[in-house]
Amino acid sequence: MLHIYLDTNLWNELLKQGVNPNDVVSSLASKDTRLVLSDESIYELAKTFMKDDSACIREGRRLFSYLKEFIALEVPVTKDNMAMVAAEMQALQWQIADIYPFLTPDDYEIVQSMVSHLSNGEMTDEENERTNARLAQRTFDRKGQVSFFAENPNFKKAYLDIAPDFFPLWIQREERTPRAIQYLAIEIHNYFPEYPMSDAAEYAVALRSAGANRVSRGLIRRNIYINWRAAHRDSIPKDIYPDSTHIVNANYCDIYATKEKGQAQYAHLLLSEATRVCVYDSQMPIDIWLLSCAGCPTS
């Protein structure tokens, strides 16, 4: 089974082109291929309802009504990145080489309920709280990165010494350094605050060579890439965190599909060799393109 992870912009594109959910899911299924929805996309789109704009709310209801049809067809939804890291930690304990990256039936029901509420233009207090927390985390991460360089000018200089042409080779070495592993240890400790930092550090080190480590490795590489990019460009774009979150989240899928050409410049750096990148260029209908992206005949 081939899994195609769609960036948020492609769910919008499917709706824009009026693609029938049942038709596209069925045609891909006949080629042993499934579309994958990310919970990150759901929260990303849910912020539409936080705007005091009736047009935005109408558009949000239309989009979630559309997503509701895909949920009814049981398209898989990915776990968030840290939930996948937790699964990788468990796989490490059990000495197995793979994880299940999609939501369990119970968690799928939570997503199903949220999509249903939003299709009616409603959001429970709990759903609103979860959405705000997800969006706040992006702002926190971005501000933290900015202050990191302000407080550590020597680190910025070190990143500036790495030329763009040399970066792909350099990141392979950098991801195994103590400072890179320490970043993952902090993320694990934040996710499992009951773990002593020493335990989180042990997991971070062990995941470096674990059989299932695509997302933990992707998170480390994302941190390195954003640091390097910020040093060279003196800025951190607002979209770099959501975009790179999607890329890392796609690590257990076969294809990461997006409409953003800029992501192709670095997505491969955050993905395992098992995941390839496809960029939609609008040269053909998106449902036909998805078949071609999967390597299926389109005529």
C-alpha positions in Angstrom: 0.0 0.0 0.0 1.4 3.4 -1.1 0.6 6.4 1.2 0.5 10.0 -0.1 0.6 12.6 2.6 -1.0 15.8 1.4 0.1 19.2 2.6 -2.7 21.5 3.7 -2.6 23.5 0.4 -3.5 20.4 -1.6 -6.7 19.7 0.4 -7.7 23.2 -0.5 -6.8 22.5 -4.1 -8.9 19.4 -4.2 -11.9 21.4 -3.0 -11.1 24.3 -5.4 -11.1 21.9 -8.4 -14.3 20.2 -7.2 -12.8 16.8 -7.0 -15.3 14.2 -5.8 -13.9 12.6 -2.6 -15.3 9.1 -3.3 -14.0 9.2 -6.9 -10.4 10.2 -6.0 -10.2 7.8 -3.1 -11.6 4.9 -5.2 -9.4 5.5 -8.1 -6.3 5.6 -5.9 -7.5 2.6 -3.9 -7.7 0.6 -7.2 -4.0 1.3 -7.5 -3.3 0.3 -3.9 -2.7 3.9 -2.9 -4.2 6.0 -0.1 -4.3 9.7 0.7 -3.2 10.7 4.1 -4.6 13.6 6.2 -2.5 15.2 8.9 -4.0 16.3 12.2 -1.7 19.3 11.7 -3.8 20.3 8.7 -7.0 20.0 10.7 -5.7 22.4 13.4 -4.2 24.6 10.7 -7.5 25.0 9.0 -9.4 25.3 12.2 -7.8 28.7 12.8 -10.2 30.0 10.1 -12.9 30.0 12.7 -10.9 32.2 15.1 -11.2 35.2 12.7 -14.1 37.6 13.2 -15.0 37.4 9.5 -18.2 35.8 8.2 -16.6 35.1 4.8 -13.8 33.2 6.4 -16.2 31.2 8.6 -18.3 30.3 5.5 -15.2 29.1 3.7 -14.1 27.2 6.8 -17.5 25.4 6.9 -17.3 24.5 3.2 -13.8 23.1 3.6 -14.6 21.0 6.7 -17.8 19.8 5.1 -15.5 18.6 2.3 -13.0 17.0 4.7 -15.9 15.3 6.4 -16.5 13.3 3.3 -12.9 12.0 3.3 -13.2 11.2 7.0 -16.3 9.2 6.2 -14.2 7.3 3.7 -11.8 6.5 6.5 -8.7 8.2 5.0 -5.9 7.6 7.6 -4.8 10.6 9.8 -1.3 10.8 11.1 -0.4 11.1 14.7 1.4 14.4 15.6 5.2 14.4 15.6 5.8 13.9 19.3 3.2 11.1 19.5 5.2 9.4 16.7 8.4 10.0 18.7 6.7 8.3 21.7 5.9 5.4 19.4 9.5 5.2 18.3 10.5 5.1 21.9 8.1 2.2 22.5 9.4 0.4 19.4 12.9 0.8 20.8 11.8 -0.8 24.1 10.1 -3.7 22.2 13.1 -4.0 19.8 10.9 -3.7 16.7 11.9 -1.8 13.5 8.7 0.1 12.6 5.8 2.0 14.1 2.1 2.6 13.2 2.0 6.3 12.3 -1.7 6.8 12.1 -4.4 7.5 14.7 -5.9 4.7 16.6 -9.7 4.2 16.3 -10.4 6.1 19.5 -8.3 9.1 18.5 -9.8 8.9 15.0 -13.2 9.4 16.5 -12.0 12.6 18.2 -10.8 14.0 14.9 -14.1 12.8 13.2 -16.1 14.7 15.9 -14.0 17.8 15.5 -14.3 17.8 11.7 -18.1 17.3 12.1 -18.4 20.2 14.5 -16.4 22.5 12.2 -18.4 21.6 9.2 -21.3 23.2 11.0 -19.3 26.2 12.0 -19.1 25.0 15.6 -16.1 24.4 17.9 -16.3 23.1 21.5 -14.3 24.8 24.2 -11.9 21.8 24.3 -11.4 21.9 20.5 -10.8 25.7 20.7 -8.2 25.1 23.5 -6.4 22.4 21.5 -6.3 24.6 18.4 -5.0 27.6 20.4 -2.3 25.5 22.0 -1.1 24.2 18.7 -0.9 27.7 17.2 0.8 29.1 20.3 3.5 26.4 20.1 4.5 27.6 16.6 4.8 31.2 17.9 6.8 30.0 20.9 9.2 27.9 18.7 9.8 30.8 16.3 10.4 33.3 19.1 12.7 30.8 20.9 14.8 30.4 17.7 15.2 34.2 17.3 16.2 34.7 21.0 18.6 31.7 20.7 20.7 33.5 18.2 20.5 36.8 20.0 21.9 35.1 23.1 24.4 32.9 21.4 26.2 34.9 18.6 29.0 32.3 18.4 26.5 29.6 17.3 25.3 31.9 14.5 28.9 32.4 13.3 29.4 28.6 13.3 26.3 28.1 11.1 27.5 30.9 8.8 30.7 29.0 8.2 28.7 26.2 6.5 28.2 27.0 2.9 24.9 26.0 1.2 26.7 23.5 -1.1 28.3 21.8 1.9 25.2 21.8 4.1 23.7 18.4 3.0 26.9 16.6 3.9 27.4 18.6 7.0 24.0 17.9 8.5 24.7 14.2 8.3 27.5 14.7 10.8 25.8 17.5 12.8 22.7 15.4 13.6 24.8 13.0 15.6 26.6 15.6 17.8 25.7 16.0 21.5 24.1 19.4 20.9 21.8 17.9 18.3 20.8 15.0 20.5 20.3 17.3 23.4 17.6 19.1 21.4 15.7 15.9 21.0 16.1 15.1 24.7 14.6 18.4 25.6 11.6 17.7 23.3 11.1 14.3 24.9 11.3 15.8 28.4 8.8 18.5 27.5 6.4 15.8 26.1 7.0 13.5 29.1 7.7 15.9 32.0 7.5 13.0 34.4 10.6 11.6 32.8 13.9 12.7 34.4 16.0 14.6 32.0 18.6 11.9 32.2 16.1 9.3 31.0 15.0 11.6 28.1 18.7 12.0 27.1 19.2 8.2 27.1 16.2 7.7 24.8 17.5 10.5 22.5 20.9 8.8 22.2 19.4 5.4 21.7 17.0 6.7 19.0 19.9 7.9 17.0 20.6 4.3 15.8 17.1 2.7 16.4 15.3 0.8 13.7 12.3 3.2 13.9 13.6 6.8 14.2 12.4 8.6 11.1 10.5 11.3 13.0 12.9 11.8 15.9 15.7 12.1 13.3 13.5 14.4 11.2 12.9 16.7 14.2 16.7 16.9 14.9 17.4 17.7 11.3 14.6 20.3 11.2 16.1 22.1 14.2 19.5 22.1 12.5 18.1 23.3 9.2 16.1 26.2 10.7 19.1 27.3 12.8 21.3 27.2 9.7 18.7 29.0 7.5 18.1 31.7 10.1 21.8 32.3 10.4 22.2 32.8 6.7 19.1 34.8 6.1 18.8 36.7 9.3 15.1 35.8 9.5 12.7 33.0 10.4 9.6 33.0 8.1 6.3 32.5 9.8 5.5 29.5 7.6 8.8 27.6 8.2 7.5 25.9 11.3 4.1 24.7 10.0 5.7 23.7 6.7 8.5 21.8 8.3 6.1 20.2 10.8 4.2 18.7 7.8 7.4 17.5 6.2 8.6 15.7 9.3 5.1 14.3 9.9 5.2 12.7 6.4 8.2 10.5 7.3 6.3 7.2 7.5 4.5 7.9 4.2 5.8 7.0 0.8 5.2 10.4 -0.8 5.1 14.0 0.6 2.9 16.1 -1.7 2.7 19.9 -1.6 2.0 22.9 -3.8 4.8 24.9 -2.4 7.9 24.8 -4.7 10.1 26.3 -2.0 9.7 23.2 0.2 11.4 21.1 -2.4 14.6 22.9 -1.7 14.9 21.4 1.8 12.2 18.7 2.3 14.5 15.9 1.3 16.8 16.9 4.2 14.1 16.2 6.8 12.8 13.1 5.2 14.1 9.5 5.2 15.2 8.0 1.9 11.9 6.0 1.9 9.8 9.2 1.4 10.0 11.2 -1.9 8.7 14.7 -2.5 6.2 15.6 -5.2 5.4 19.2 -6.0 2.1 20.0 -7.7 2.6 22.5 -10.5 -1.1 22.9 -11.6 -0.3 21.6 -15.1 -3.0 18.9 -14.9 -6.1 18.3 -12.8 -5.0 17.3 -9.3 -6.7 14.0 -9.2 -4.9 12.9 -12.4 -1.7 14.3 -10.9 -2.1 12.3 -7.8 -2.2 9.1 -9.9 0.9 10.2 -11.8 2.6 11.1 -8.6 2.0 7.6 -7.3 3.5 6.2 -10.5 0.2 5.0 -11.9 -0.8 5.3 -15.6 -3.2 8.3 -16.1 -4.6 7.5 -19.5 
